[in-house]
Amino acid sequence: MKFLFILAGFTLLAAGCTTVHMATQSNTHAVPANTALHKIHLEWTVQNLGDPNNGNADQKIGLALKGALNTTTPLGTFQGCHEGDDTHIKTKDQLLYLYCWWAGGGDELSVVRSGPTTLSILDHQLDEGTNPSDVVLKTIPIPADVTIQ
């Protein structure tokens, strides 16, 4: 009986050593945390729905994630949109910006990485003579290993 306990203990010890060795070996081949497996870049999609020369500047706006993910998220209809630097909300964390202004009011859309697995589209809503309001228009889940170029 004593022999069986010793044999069982030896077997467990050997199994434990193998497990530790295998775990150590697999860690040496792990991808470093700062190495991204997916690279994407962001683009606005703009579809003109009217003619601004005739008083209709409506545009259907979306956010395209090009590259490894290759998806587009529709954001809604805005007016008079263009990319530019004339912003009230530009921050160092901003990845992409779109300025939409028509007839005294508008929206400033910006994209930020709000977490390791989330992009947020922020809408800074403006109207002449009123206080601006800020809303999170959409959140988009992304893999944690995505690098945005």
Stockholm file with secondary structure:
# STOCKHOLM 1.0

chainA/1-149         MKFLFILAGFTLLAAGCTTVHMATQSNTHAVPANTALHKIHLEWTVQNLGDPNNGNADQKIGLALKGALNTTTPLGTFQGCHEGDDTHIKTKDQLLYLYCWWAGGGDELSVVRSGPTTLSILDHQLDEGTNPSDVVLKTIPIPADVTIQ
#=GR chainA/1-149 SS CHHHHHHHHHHHHHHHHHHHHHHHHHHHTSCCTTCCSEEEEEEEEEEECSCGGGTCCEEEEEEEEEESSCEEEEEEEEESEECCSCCSSCCTTEEEEEEEEETTEEEEEEEEEEETTEEEEEEEEEETTSCCEEEEEEEEECCTTEEEC
#=GC SS_cons         CHHHHHHHHHHHHHHHHHHHHHHHHHHHTSCCTTCCSEEEEEEEEEEECSCGGGTCCEEEEEEEEEESSCEEEEEEEEESEECCSCCSSCCTTEEEEEEEEETTEEEEEEEEEEETTEEEEEEEEEETTSCCEEEEEEEEECCTTEEEC
//
